[in-house]
Amino acid sequence: MLGIVLMEVRDKISKMTPEEVQEEIARAHKNPSQDETAYFFFYP
Amino acid sequence: MKDTINFYRQTNAYGEFSNFYYAPIVIDGLEWPTTEHYFQAQKFAHLPDSEYVEMIRVTPQPGSAAKMGRNRSWPLRPDWEEIKDDVMRACVLQKFLQHPKMADVLLGTGDRYLNGKCMGLIEFRWNVMLMSRKTCPLSSDPPLLISIMLSRTYLQ
């Protein structure tokens, strides 16, 4: 499972622009008020 | 056939690919010591009292976080089976985005197949027997029953 996820992430990162990387990191830094706003619910 | 990269121990080559590798990440405004900590804690994020989530987050060892994640004294979130893959994807993505040097290592693997190896059953039972001999030096036989029970638990 982890190996497959890593290959997916490798593919995703290779296509991201520096701006997209910063946006994605900023999204993870937000503190959700409810579980439904947790970061993984909006995984790109 | 593509080359395969096997990884398991944090101290070996590509050990940073392990979920037990210490690479603090911020997700949902909180810092998590490893992706294992985040993954395990999300099993209980539905509970109104987040005390257990916080206990997992601050436990020092990723192995402890994994063990706490298997504790069913607290109810597993009902949709865990549906969301767990996305939880894993999200925290692994953030690990590599927030640690650019590790992202370079990942990208450096090109299109090679990545395989996270688990400790084999034989290796695991051998370790258990060695530990048992160490703790029970007067015993002539390794406590096989303990070994089998632990192996069974490990495989679940």
N, CA and C atoms of all chains as a GROMACS GRO file, in nm:
protein
  600
    1MET      N    1   0.083  -0.121   0.000
    1MET     CA    2   0.000   0.000   0.000
    1MET      C    3   0.086   0.126   0.000
    2LEU      N    4   0.184   0.132   0.093
    2LEU     CA    5   0.265   0.254   0.103
    2LEU      C    6   0.346   0.277  -0.024
    3GLY      N    7   0.399   0.169  -0.082
    3GLY     CA    8   0.476   0.184  -0.205
    3GLY      C    9   0.393   0.244  -0.316
    4ILE      N   10   0.270   0.200  -0.328
    4ILE     CA   11   0.180   0.253  -0.432
    4ILE      C   12   0.150   0.400  -0.406
    5VAL      N   13   0.124   0.433  -0.280
    5VAL     CA   14   0.097   0.573  -0.244
    5VAL      C   15   0.219   0.659  -0.278
    6LEU      N   16   0.338   0.609  -0.247
    6LEU     CA   17   0.459   0.686  -0.276
    6LEU      C   18   0.475   0.710  -0.426
    7MET      N   19   0.443   0.611  -0.505
    7MET     CA   20   0.454   0.629  -0.651
    7MET      C   21   0.350   0.730  -0.700
    8GLU      N   22   0.231   0.728  -0.640
    8GLU     CA   23   0.129   0.829  -0.674
    8GLU      C   24   0.178   0.969  -0.638
    9VAL      N   25   0.233   0.980  -0.517
    9VAL     CA   26   0.282   1.110  -0.469
    9VAL      C   27   0.398   1.158  -0.556
   10ARG      N   28   0.487   1.066  -0.592
   10ARG     CA   29   0.600   1.102  -0.680
   10ARG      C   30   0.548   1.161  -0.810
   11ASP      N   31   0.448   1.096  -0.868
   11ASP     CA   32   0.391   1.144  -0.994
   11ASP      C   33   0.326   1.282  -0.975
   12LYS      N   34   0.254   1.296  -0.863
   12LYS     CA   35   0.185   1.422  -0.837
   12LYS      C   36   0.284   1.537  -0.817
   13ILE      N   37   0.387   1.513  -0.734
   13ILE     CA   38   0.483   1.620  -0.706
   13ILE      C   39   0.558   1.662  -0.833
   14SER      N   40   0.587   1.565  -0.916
   14SER     CA   41   0.663   1.596  -1.038
   14SER      C   42   0.586   1.690  -1.131
   15LYS      N   43   0.454   1.697  -1.113
   15LYS     CA   44   0.372   1.782  -1.201
   15LYS      C   45   0.331   1.913  -1.135
   16MET      N   46   0.368   1.932  -1.008
   16MET     CA   47   0.324   2.052  -0.936
   16MET      C   48   0.421   2.168  -0.960
   17THR      N   49   0.365   2.287  -0.974
   17THR     CA   50   0.447   2.407  -0.983
   17THR      C   51   0.485   2.450  -0.841
   18PRO      N   52   0.588   2.534  -0.827
   18PRO     CA   53   0.623   2.584  -0.693
   18PRO      C   54   0.506   2.654  -0.624
   19GLU      N   55   0.425   2.724  -0.702
   19GLU     CA   56   0.308   2.793  -0.645
   19GLU      C   57   0.207   2.691  -0.592
   20GLU      N   58   0.185   2.586  -0.666
   20GLU     CA   59   0.091   2.483  -0.623
   20GLU      C   60   0.141   2.413  -0.496
   21VAL      N   61   0.271   2.395  -0.488
   21VAL     CA   62   0.330   2.334  -0.368
   21VAL      C   63   0.302   2.421  -0.246
   22GLN      N   64   0.325   2.551  -0.262
   22GLN     CA   65   0.302   2.643  -0.150
   22GLN      C   66   0.155   2.649  -0.110
   23GLU      N   67   0.068   2.645  -0.209
   23GLU     CA   68  -0.076   2.645  -0.180
   23GLU      C   69  -0.117   2.520  -0.103
   24GLU      N   70  -0.062   2.409  -0.144
   24GLU     CA   71  -0.098   2.282  -0.080
   24GLU      C   72  -0.047   2.276   0.064
   25ILE      N   73   0.073   2.327   0.085
   25ILE     CA   74   0.128   2.332   0.222
   25ILE      C   75   0.044   2.426   0.308
   26ALA      N   76   0.006   2.540   0.251
   26ALA     CA   77  -0.074   2.638   0.326
   26ALA      C   78  -0.209   2.579   0.365
   27ARG      N   79  -0.266   2.499   0.278
   27ARG     CA   80  -0.396   2.437   0.306
   27ARG      C   81  -0.385   2.341   0.426
   28ALA      N   82  -0.275   2.270   0.431
   28ALA     CA   83  -0.255   2.176   0.542
   28ALA      C   84  -0.231   2.248   0.674
   29HIS      N   85  -0.182   2.371   0.667
   29HIS     CA   86  -0.154   2.445   0.790
   29HIS      C   87  -0.279   2.504   0.853
   30LYS      N   88  -0.391   2.504   0.779
   30LYS     CA   89  -0.514   2.560   0.835
   30LYS      C   90  -0.567   2.470   0.944
   31ASN      N   91  -0.617   2.534   1.048
   31ASN     CA   92  -0.672   2.459   1.161
   31ASN      C   93  -0.822   2.443   1.142
   32PRO      N   94  -0.867   2.321   1.119
   32PRO     CA   95  -1.010   2.303   1.091
   32PRO      C   96  -1.094   2.320   1.217
   33SER      N   97  -1.215   2.372   1.199
   33SER     CA   98  -1.304   2.387   1.313
   33SER      C   99  -1.384   2.259   1.336
   34GLN      N  100  -1.399   2.179   1.230
   34GLN     CA  101  -1.472   2.052   1.242
   34GLN      C  102  -1.396   1.945   1.166
   35ASP      N  103  -1.425   1.820   1.199
   35ASP     CA  104  -1.356   1.712   1.132
   35ASP      C  105  -1.378   1.715   0.981
   36GLU      N  106  -1.499   1.757   0.939
   36GLU     CA  107  -1.531   1.758   0.796
   36GLU      C  108  -1.443   1.854   0.716
   37THR      N  109  -1.374   1.942   0.786
   37THR     CA  110  -1.286   2.034   0.714
   37THR      C  111  -1.141   1.987   0.721
   38ALA      N  112  -1.121   1.866   0.770
   38ALA     CA  113  -0.985   1.814   0.782
   38ALA      C  114  -0.920   1.805   0.644
   39TYR      N  115  -0.789   1.819   0.643
   39TYR     CA  116  -0.715   1.828   0.518
   39TYR      C  117  -0.740   1.711   0.423
   40PHE      N  118  -0.745   1.590   0.476
   40PHE     CA  119  -0.753   1.475   0.387
   40PHE      C  120  -0.884   1.468   0.310
   41PHE      N  121  -0.989   1.536   0.361
   41PHE     CA  122  -1.116   1.537   0.288
   41PHE      C  123  -1.103   1.610   0.155
   42PHE      N  124  -1.003   1.696   0.146
   42PHE     CA  125  -0.985   1.776   0.025
   42PHE      C  126  -0.856   1.739  -0.048
   43TYR      N  127  -0.814   1.617  -0.026
   43TYR     CA  128  -0.692   1.571  -0.093
   43TYR      C  129  -0.707   1.595  -0.243
   44PRO      N  130  -0.610   1.661  -0.307
   44PRO     CA  131  -0.626   1.700  -0.448
   44PRO      C  132  -0.624   1.580  -0.543
   45MET      N  133   1.132  -0.519  -1.740
   45MET     CA  134   1.071  -0.496  -1.609
   45MET      C  135   1.145  -0.384  -1.534
   46LYS      N  136   1.068  -0.296  -1.471
   46LYS     CA  137   1.129  -0.185  -1.400
   46LYS      C  138   1.206  -0.234  -1.278
   47ASP      N  139   1.308  -0.158  -1.243
   47ASP     CA  140   1.380  -0.186  -1.119
   47ASP      C  141   1.288  -0.161  -1.001
   48THR      N  142   1.315  -0.232  -0.893
   48THR     CA  143   1.237  -0.214  -0.771
   48THR      C  144   1.326  -0.162  -0.660
   49ILE      N  145   1.275  -0.066  -0.586
   49ILE     CA  146   1.343  -0.017  -0.465
   49ILE      C  147   1.265  -0.068  -0.345
   50ASN      N  148   1.330  -0.147  -0.265
   50ASN     CA  149   1.268  -0.196  -0.142
   50ASN      C  150   1.314  -0.107  -0.027
   51PHE      N  151   1.222  -0.075   0.060
   51PHE     CA  152   1.260   0.004   0.177
   51PHE      C  153   1.187  -0.050   0.298
   52TYR      N  154   1.251  -0.038   0.413
   52TYR     CA  155   1.185  -0.081   0.536
   52TYR      C  156   1.236  -0.001   0.655
   53ARG      N  157   1.364  -0.021   0.686
   53ARG     CA  158   1.416   0.042   0.809
   53ARG      C  159   1.449   0.188   0.784
   54GLN      N  160   1.419   0.270   0.885
   54GLN     CA  161   1.441   0.413   0.871
   54GLN      C  162   1.588   0.446   0.853
   55THR      N  163   1.675   0.359   0.905
   55THR     CA  164   1.818   0.388   0.902
   55THR      C  165   1.885   0.340   0.773
   56ASN      N  166   1.814   0.264   0.691
   56ASN     CA  167   1.871   0.214   0.567
   56ASN      C  168   1.841   0.308   0.451
   57ALA      N  169   1.894   0.276   0.334
   57ALA     CA  170   1.867   0.357   0.216
   57ALA      C  171   1.717   0.368   0.193
   58TYR      N  172   1.675   0.486   0.159
   58TYR     CA  173   1.533   0.516   0.135
   58TYR      C  174   1.447   0.498   0.260
   59GLY      N  175   1.512   0.499   0.375
   59GLY     CA  176   1.437   0.485   0.500
   59GLY      C  177   1.339   0.599   0.522
   60GLU      N  178   1.365   0.714   0.457
   60GLU     CA  179   1.274   0.827   0.473
   60GLU      C  180   1.139   0.800   0.409
   61PHE      N  181   1.129   0.694   0.331
   61PHE     CA  182   1.000   0.659   0.271
   61PHE      C  183   0.908   0.592   0.373
   62SER      N  184   0.965   0.542   0.481
   62SER     CA  185   0.887   0.474   0.584
   62SER      C  186   0.795   0.572   0.657
   63ASN      N  187   0.679   0.526   0.697
   63ASN     CA  188   0.590   0.610   0.777
   63ASN      C  189   0.642   0.629   0.918
   64PHE      N  190   0.741   0.549   0.956
   64PHE     CA  191   0.799   0.562   1.090
   64PHE      C  192   0.916   0.662   1.092
   65TYR      N  193   0.949   0.716   0.978
   65TYR     CA  194   1.063   0.808   0.970
   65TYR      C  195   1.025   0.943   1.031
   66TYR      N  196   1.112   0.994   1.118
   66TYR     CA  197   1.083   1.122   1.184
   66TYR      C  198   1.102   1.238   1.085
   67ALA      N  199   0.992   1.294   1.045
   67ALA     CA  200   0.993   1.410   0.955
   67ALA      C  201   0.868   1.489   0.989
   68PRO      N  202   0.878   1.578   1.088
   68PRO     CA  203   0.758   1.647   1.136
   68PRO      C  204   0.683   1.718   1.023
   69ILE      N  205   0.552   1.703   1.027
   69ILE     CA  206   0.468   1.769   0.927
   69ILE      C  207   0.355   1.842   1.000
   70VAL      N  208   0.310   1.950   0.939
   70VAL     CA  209   0.195   2.022   0.992
   70VAL      C  210   0.075   1.989   0.904
   71ILE      N  211  -0.027   1.934   0.968
   71ILE     CA  212  -0.154   1.910   0.900
   71ILE      C  213  -0.266   1.950   0.996
   72ASP      N  214  -0.364   2.018   0.940
   72ASP     CA  215  -0.476   2.068   1.020
   72ASP      C  216  -0.427   2.159   1.134
   73GLY      N  217  -0.320   2.230   1.105
   73GLY     CA  218  -0.269   2.327   1.201
   73GLY      C  219  -0.191   2.268   1.317
   74LEU      N  220  -0.167   2.138   1.313
   74LEU     CA  221  -0.094   2.073   1.422
   74LEU      C  222   0.030   2.003   1.367
   75GLU      N  223   0.134   1.998   1.450
   75GLU     CA  224   0.256   1.929   1.407
   75GLU      C  225   0.251   1.783   1.448
   76TRP      N  226   0.283   1.695   1.353
   76TRP     CA  227   0.284   1.551   1.375
   76TRP      C  228   0.427   1.502   1.356
   77PRO      N  229   0.479   1.422   1.450
   77PRO     CA  230   0.619   1.380   1.439
   77PRO      C  231   0.647   1.292   1.317
   78THR      N  232   0.550   1.206   1.283
   78THR     CA  233   0.566   1.117   1.167
   78THR      C  234   0.429   1.104   1.098
   79THR      N  235   0.432   1.053   0.977
   79THR     CA  236   0.305   1.026   0.908
   79THR      C  237   0.228   0.916   0.979
   80GLU      N  238   0.299   0.827   1.045
   80GLU     CA  239   0.232   0.720   1.121
   80GLU      C  240   0.146   0.780   1.231
   81HIS      N  241   0.198   0.880   1.300
   81HIS     CA  242   0.121   0.946   1.405
   81HIS      C  243  -0.009   1.003   1.348
   82TYR      N  244   0.002   1.074   1.236
   82TYR     CA  245  -0.118   1.136   1.178
   82TYR      C  246  -0.217   1.030   1.134
   83PHE      N  247  -0.168   0.930   1.063
   83PHE     CA  248  -0.256   0.826   1.009
   83PHE      C  249  -0.333   0.756   1.121
   84GLN      N  250  -0.262   0.716   1.225
   84GLN     CA  251  -0.328   0.644   1.335
   84GLN      C  252  -0.429   0.732   1.408
   85ALA      N  253  -0.395   0.858   1.427
   85ALA     CA  254  -0.483   0.948   1.503
   85ALA      C  255  -0.615   0.973   1.429
   86GLN      N  256  -0.611   0.969   1.295
   86GLN     CA  257  -0.734   0.998   1.220
   86GLN      C  258  -0.840   0.891   1.240
   87LYS      N  259  -0.801   0.777   1.292
   87LYS     CA  260  -0.900   0.672   1.321
   87LYS      C  261  -1.000   0.718   1.427
   88PHE      N  262  -0.959   0.820   1.504
   88PHE     CA  263  -1.040   0.862   1.618
   88PHE      C  264  -1.080   1.010   1.609
   89ALA      N  265  -1.059   1.069   1.492
   89ALA     CA  266  -1.084   1.214   1.477
   89ALA      C  267  -1.233   1.247   1.484
   90HIS      N  268  -1.318   1.146   1.478
   90HIS     CA  269  -1.462   1.171   1.483
   90HIS      C  270  -1.512   1.189   1.626
   91LEU      N  271  -1.432   1.151   1.723
   91LEU     CA  272  -1.477   1.156   1.862
   91LEU      C  273  -1.490   1.301   1.909
   92PRO      N  274  -1.597   1.332   1.982
   92PRO     CA  275  -1.615   1.470   2.027
   92PRO      C  276  -1.501   1.518   2.117
   93ASP      N  277  -1.451   1.427   2.198
   93ASP     CA  278  -1.338   1.461   2.284
   93ASP      C  279  -1.210   1.413   2.213
   94SER      N  280  -1.126   1.505   2.174
   94SER     CA  281  -1.008   1.470   2.095
   94SER      C  282  -0.888   1.432   2.182
   95GLU      N  283  -0.914   1.398   2.307
   95GLU     CA  284  -0.804   1.368   2.399
   95GLU      C  285  -0.717   1.253   2.347
   96TYR      N  286  -0.782   1.148   2.295
   96TYR     CA  287  -0.704   1.032   2.250
   96TYR      C  288  -0.623   1.066   2.124
   97VAL      N  289  -0.681   1.149   2.037
   97VAL     CA  290  -0.608   1.194   1.918
   97VAL      C  291  -0.481   1.267   1.961
   98GLU      N  292  -0.497   1.352   2.061
   98GLU     CA  293  -0.382   1.428   2.110
   98GLU      C  294  -0.279   1.336   2.177
   99MET      N  295  -0.328   1.235   2.246
   99MET     CA  296  -0.235   1.140   2.309
   99MET      C  297  -0.151   1.069   2.202
  100ILE      N  298  -0.213   1.034   2.091
  100ILE     CA  299  -0.139   0.969   1.982
  100ILE      C  300  -0.040   1.069   1.922
  101ARG      N  301  -0.086   1.192   1.903
  101ARG     CA  302   0.001   1.293   1.839
  101ARG      C  303   0.129   1.318   1.918
  102VAL      N  304   0.119   1.315   2.050
  102VAL     CA  305   0.236   1.351   2.131
  102VAL      C  306   0.316   1.231   2.179
  103THR      N  307   0.268   1.110   2.148
  103THR     CA  308   0.347   0.995   2.192
  103THR      C  309   0.481   0.995   2.116
  104PRO      N  310   0.591   0.968   2.187
  104PRO     CA  311   0.721   0.988   2.123
  104PRO      C  312   0.752   0.893   2.007
  105GLN      N  313   0.708   0.770   2.017
  105GLN     CA  314   0.749   0.669   1.918
  105GLN      C  315   0.639   0.641   1.816
  106PRO      N  316   0.674   0.630   1.688
  106PRO     CA  317   0.573   0.592   1.588
  106PRO      C  318   0.516   0.453   1.613
  107GLY      N  319   0.599   0.365   1.670
  107GLY     CA  320   0.549   0.231   1.704
  107GLY      C  321   0.440   0.238   1.810
  108SER      N  322   0.456   0.330   1.904
  108SER     CA  323   0.353   0.349   2.007
  108SER      C  324   0.225   0.404   1.943
  109ALA      N  325   0.242   0.494   1.848
  109ALA     CA  326   0.125   0.550   1.778
  109ALA      C  327   0.050   0.438   1.706
  110ALA      N  328   0.125   0.348   1.642
  110ALA     CA  329   0.062   0.236   1.570
  110ALA      C  330  -0.015   0.147   1.668
  111LYS      N  331   0.047   0.123   1.782
  111LYS     CA  332  -0.017   0.038   1.883
  111LYS      C  333  -0.145   0.106   1.936
  112MET      N  334  -0.135   0.235   1.960
  112MET     CA  335  -0.252   0.308   2.010
  112MET      C  336  -0.364   0.309   1.904
  113GLY      N  337  -0.324   0.311   1.779
  113GLY     CA  338  -0.424   0.308   1.672
  113GLY      C  339  -0.500   0.178   1.665
  114ARG      N  340  -0.440   0.072   1.718
  114ARG     CA  341  -0.507  -0.059   1.718
  114ARG      C  342  -0.591  -0.081   1.843
  115ASN      N  343  -0.586   0.013   1.935
  115ASN     CA  344  -0.661   0.002   2.060
  115ASN      C  345  -0.809   0.027   2.032
  116ARG      N  346  -0.891  -0.070   2.062
  116ARG     CA  347  -1.033  -0.054   2.034
  116ARG      C  348  -1.113  -0.018   2.160
  117SER      N  349  -1.045   0.032   2.263
  117SER     CA  350  -1.117   0.088   2.377
  117SER      C  351  -1.187   0.216   2.334
  118TRP      N  352  -1.131   0.278   2.231
  118TRP     CA  353  -1.194   0.394   2.169
  118TRP      C  354  -1.250   0.347   2.034
  119PRO      N  355  -1.372   0.389   2.001
  119PRO     CA  356  -1.432   0.338   1.877
  119PRO      C  357  -1.366   0.394   1.751
  120LEU      N  358  -1.343   0.304   1.657
  120LEU     CA  359  -1.289   0.342   1.527
  120LEU      C  360  -1.394   0.422   1.451
  121ARG      N  361  -1.352   0.524   1.380
  121ARG     CA  362  -1.451   0.602   1.306
  121ARG      C  363  -1.522   0.511   1.205
  122PRO      N  364  -1.652   0.524   1.191
  122PRO     CA  365  -1.730   0.428   1.111
  122PRO      C  366  -1.689   0.424   0.965
  123ASP      N  367  -1.640   0.536   0.912
  123ASP     CA  368  -1.607   0.540   0.770
  123ASP      C  369  -1.458   0.515   0.744
  124TRP      N  370  -1.390   0.457   0.841
  124TRP     CA  371  -1.245   0.442   0.830
  124TRP      C  372  -1.203   0.366   0.704
  125GLU      N  373  -1.270   0.258   0.673
  125GLU     CA  374  -1.231   0.178   0.557
  125GLU      C  375  -1.241   0.258   0.427
  126GLU      N  376  -1.339   0.349   0.423
  126GLU     CA  377  -1.357   0.428   0.300
  126GLU      C  378  -1.254   0.541   0.288
  127ILE      N  379  -1.210   0.595   0.402
  127ILE     CA  380  -1.125   0.714   0.395
  127ILE      C  381  -0.978   0.687   0.417
  128LYS      N  382  -0.944   0.569   0.465
  128LYS     CA  383  -0.806   0.548   0.512
  128LYS      C  384  -0.701   0.566   0.401
  129ASP      N  385  -0.736   0.530   0.279
  129ASP     CA  386  -0.639   0.548   0.170
  129ASP      C  387  -0.612   0.696   0.145
  130ASP      N  388  -0.718   0.776   0.150
  130ASP     CA  389  -0.699   0.920   0.129
  130ASP      C  390  -0.622   0.984   0.244
  131VAL      N  391  -0.644   0.933   0.365
  131VAL     CA  392  -0.567   0.983   0.480
  131VAL      C  393  -0.419   0.956   0.457
  132MET      N  394  -0.390   0.835   0.412
  132MET     CA  395  -0.249   0.799   0.386
  132MET      C  396  -0.191   0.886   0.275
  133ARG      N  397  -0.265   0.900   0.165
  133ARG     CA  398  -0.216   0.982   0.053
  133ARG      C  399  -0.188   1.126   0.098
  134ALA      N  400  -0.281   1.181   0.177
  134ALA     CA  401  -0.269   1.321   0.218
  134ALA      C  402  -0.145   1.344   0.305
  135CYS      N  403  -0.122   1.254   0.401
  135CYS     CA  404  -0.008   1.279   0.492
  135CYS      C  405   0.125   1.250   0.423
  136VAL      N  406   0.127   1.151   0.334
  136VAL     CA  407   0.252   1.122   0.263
  136VAL      C  408   0.285   1.235   0.166
  137LEU      N  409   0.182   1.289   0.100
  137LEU     CA  410   0.206   1.404   0.011
  137LEU      C  411   0.265   1.519   0.091
  138GLN      N  412   0.205   1.549   0.206
  138GLN     CA  413   0.253   1.662   0.286
  138GLN      C  414   0.396   1.638   0.336
  139LYS      N  415   0.427   1.515   0.369
  139LYS     CA  416   0.564   1.486   0.416
  139LYS      C  417   0.666   1.530   0.311
  140PHE      N  418   0.638   1.497   0.187
  140PHE     CA  419   0.736   1.528   0.083
  140PHE      C  420   0.729   1.675   0.038
  141LEU      N  421   0.611   1.736   0.049
  141LEU     CA  422   0.603   1.878   0.015
  141LEU      C  423   0.672   1.963   0.121
  142GLN      N  424   0.661   1.922   0.247
  142GLN     CA  425   0.718   2.002   0.356
  142GLN      C  426   0.865   1.970   0.380
  143HIS      N  427   0.916   1.867   0.314
  143HIS     CA  428   1.059   1.832   0.327
  143HIS      C  429   1.117   1.818   0.186
  144PRO      N  430   1.154   1.930   0.125
  144PRO     CA  431   1.199   1.929  -0.015
  144PRO      C  432   1.317   1.834  -0.043
  145LYS      N  433   1.408   1.818   0.053
  145LYS     CA  434   1.521   1.727   0.028
  145LYS      C  435   1.472   1.584   0.013
  146MET      N  436   1.372   1.549   0.092
  146MET     CA  437   1.315   1.415   0.081
  146MET      C  438   1.239   1.402  -0.050
  147ALA      N  439   1.177   1.510  -0.094
  147ALA     CA  440   1.108   1.508  -0.224
  147ALA      C  441   1.209   1.483  -0.336
  148ASP      N  442   1.328   1.542  -0.322
  148ASP     CA  443   1.432   1.519  -0.423
  148ASP      C  444   1.470   1.371  -0.430
  149VAL      N  445   1.478   1.308  -0.312
  149VAL     CA  446   1.511   1.165  -0.309
  149VAL      C  447   1.400   1.085  -0.378
  150LEU      N  448   1.276   1.121  -0.347
  150LEU     CA  449   1.162   1.050  -0.408
  150LEU      C  450   1.162   1.069  -0.559
  151LEU      N  451   1.179   1.192  -0.604
  151LEU     CA  452   1.179   1.218  -0.748
  151LEU      C  453   1.299   1.152  -0.815
  152GLY      N  454   1.406   1.137  -0.739
  152GLY     CA  455   1.527   1.072  -0.792
  152GLY      C  456   1.510   0.924  -0.819
  153THR      N  457   1.402   0.868  -0.770
  153THR     CA  458   1.378   0.725  -0.797
  153THR      C  459   1.321   0.704  -0.937
  154GLY      N  460   1.295   0.815  -1.007
  154GLY     CA  461   1.249   0.803  -1.146
  154GLY      C  462   1.118   0.728  -1.157
  155ASP      N  463   1.119   0.626  -1.240
  155ASP     CA  464   0.995   0.548  -1.256
  155ASP      C  465   1.011   0.409  -1.196
  156ARG      N  466   1.107   0.396  -1.104
  156ARG     CA  467   1.127   0.265  -1.042
  156ARG      C  468   1.010   0.229  -0.949
  157TYR      N  469   0.986   0.102  -0.937
  157TYR     CA  470   0.878   0.053  -0.851
  157TYR      C  471   0.921   0.063  -0.705
  158LEU      N  472   0.834   0.114  -0.620
  158LEU     CA  473   0.867   0.129  -0.478
  158LEU      C  474   0.790   0.026  -0.397
  159ASN      N  475   0.862  -0.044  -0.315
  159ASN     CA  476   0.802  -0.154  -0.240
  159ASN      C  477   0.838  -0.143  -0.092
  160GLY      N  478   0.738  -0.114  -0.010
  160GLY     CA  479   0.761  -0.108   0.134
  160GLY      C  480   0.758  -0.248   0.191
  161LYS      N  481   0.874  -0.295   0.235
  161LYS     CA  482   0.882  -0.432   0.286
  161LYS      C  483   0.843  -0.436   0.433
  162CYS      N  484   0.769  -0.540   0.469
  162CYS     CA  485   0.741  -0.565   0.610
  162CYS      C  486   0.841  -0.666   0.663
  163MET      N  487   0.856  -0.665   0.793
  163MET     CA  488   0.943  -0.765   0.855
  163MET      C  489   0.881  -0.902   0.830
  164GLY      N  490   0.959  -0.995   0.780
  164GLY     CA  491   0.908  -1.127   0.752
  164GLY      C  492   0.870  -1.203   0.879
  165LEU      N  493   0.779  -1.297   0.865
  165LEU     CA  494   0.733  -1.373   0.980
  165LEU      C  495   0.847  -1.449   1.046
  166ILE      N  496   0.933  -1.509   0.963
  166ILE     CA  497   1.044  -1.586   1.020
  166ILE      C  498   1.137  -1.495   1.099
  167GLU      N  499   1.167  -1.378   1.039
  167GLU     CA  500   1.254  -1.282   1.109
  167GLU      C  501   1.189  -1.237   1.239
  168PHE      N  502   1.057  -1.212   1.232
  168PHE     CA  503   0.986  -1.165   1.350
  168PHE      C  504   0.990  -1.269   1.461
  169ARG      N  505   0.960  -1.397   1.427
  169ARG     CA  506   0.958  -1.502   1.529
  169ARG      C  507   1.097  -1.526   1.584
  170TRP      N  508   1.197  -1.514   1.498
  170TRP     CA  509   1.335  -1.531   1.543
  170TRP      C  510   1.369  -1.423   1.645
  171ASN      N  511   1.328  -1.300   1.618
  171ASN     CA  512   1.355  -1.191   1.711
  171ASN      C  513   1.284  -1.214   1.844
  172VAL      N  514   1.158  -1.261   1.835
  172VAL     CA  515   1.082  -1.289   1.957
  172VAL      C  516   1.153  -1.396   2.038
  173MET      N  517   1.201  -1.501   1.971
  173MET     CA  518   1.267  -1.610   2.044
  173MET      C  519   1.396  -1.561   2.108
  174LEU      N  520   1.469  -1.475   2.035
  174LEU     CA  521   1.592  -1.422   2.092
  174LEU      C  522   1.562  -1.338   2.216
  175MET      N  523   1.456  -1.257   2.207
  175MET     CA  524   1.416  -1.175   2.322
  175MET      C  525   1.375  -1.263   2.438
  176SER      N  526   1.302  -1.371   2.406
  176SER     CA  527   1.255  -1.462   2.511
  176SER      C  528   1.371  -1.528   2.582
  177ARG      N  529   1.471  -1.570   2.506
  177ARG     CA  530   1.589  -1.633   2.567
  177ARG      C  531   1.661  -1.535   2.658
  178LYS      N  532   1.662  -1.410   2.616
  178LYS     CA  533   1.731  -1.308   2.693
  178LYS      C  534   1.660  -1.284   2.827
  179THR      N  535   1.527  -1.285   2.820
  179THR     CA  536   1.451  -1.255   2.942
  179THR      C  537   1.427  -1.379   3.028
  180CYS      N  538   1.439  -1.499   2.966
  180CYS     CA  539   1.419  -1.624   3.040
  180CYS      C  540   1.542  -1.712   3.022
  181PRO      N  541   1.656  -1.675   3.077
  181PRO     CA  542   1.781  -1.748   3.050
  181PRO      C  543   1.780  -1.892   3.100
  182LEU      N  544   1.693  -1.926   3.195
  182LEU     CA  545   1.693  -2.061   3.248
  182LEU      C  546   1.609  -2.156   3.163
  183SER      N  547   1.534  -2.100   3.072
  183SER     CA  548   1.449  -2.183   2.988
  183SER      C  549   1.530  -2.248   2.877
  184SER      N  550   1.518  -2.380   2.863
  184SER     CA  551   1.592  -2.449   2.758
  184SER      C  552   1.524  -2.433   2.622
  185ASP      N  553   1.392  -2.418   2.625
  185ASP     CA  554   1.320  -2.403   2.499
  185ASP      C  555   1.262  -2.263   2.491
  186PRO      N  556   1.267  -2.205   2.375
  186PRO     CA  557   1.202  -2.075   2.362
  186PRO      C  558   1.053  -2.089   2.385
  187PRO      N  559   0.994  -1.995   2.451
  187PRO     CA  560   0.850  -2.004   2.474
  187PRO      C  561   0.775  -1.988   2.342
  188LEU      N  562   0.757  -2.100   2.277
  188LEU     CA  563   0.700  -2.101   2.142
  188LEU      C  564   0.558  -2.045   2.141
  189LEU      N  565   0.483  -2.073   2.248
  189LEU     CA  566   0.345  -2.026   2.249
  189LEU      C  567   0.339  -1.874   2.240
  190ILE      N  568   0.428  -1.809   2.316
  190ILE     CA  569   0.432  -1.662   2.312
  190ILE      C  570   0.468  -1.616   2.172
  191SER      N  571   0.564  -1.686   2.113
  191SER     CA  572   0.607  -1.651   1.978
  191SER      C  573   0.493  -1.660   1.879
  192ILE      N  574   0.417  -1.770   1.887
  192ILE     CA  575   0.305  -1.790   1.794
  192ILE      C  576   0.197  -1.684   1.816
  193MET      N  577   0.169  -1.656   1.943
  193MET     CA  578   0.065  -1.557   1.973
  193MET      C  579   0.105  -1.419   1.920
  194LEU      N  580   0.231  -1.384   1.941
  194LEU     CA  581   0.276  -1.254   1.894
  194LEU      C  582   0.276  -1.249   1.743
  195SER      N  583   0.316  -1.359   1.679
  195SER     CA  584   0.317  -1.363   1.533
  195SER      C  585   0.177  -1.346   1.479
  196ARG      N  586   0.082  -1.411   1.543
  196ARG     CA  587  -0.057  -1.402   1.499
  196ARG      C  588  -0.107  -1.259   1.512
  197THR      N  589  -0.072  -1.195   1.623
  197THR     CA  590  -0.111  -1.056   1.644
  197THR      C  591  -0.050  -0.966   1.538
  198TYR      N  592   0.077  -0.994   1.506
  198TYR     CA  593   0.150  -0.914   1.409
  198TYR      C  594   0.085  -0.922   1.271
  199LEU      N  595   0.034  -1.040   1.238
  199LEU     CA  596  -0.023  -1.060   1.104
  199LEU      C  597  -0.163  -1.004   1.090
  200GLN      N  598  -0.228  -0.966   1.201
  200GLN     CA  599  -0.366  -0.916   1.192
  200GLN      C  600  -0.371  -0.776   1.133
   0.00000   0.00000   0.00000
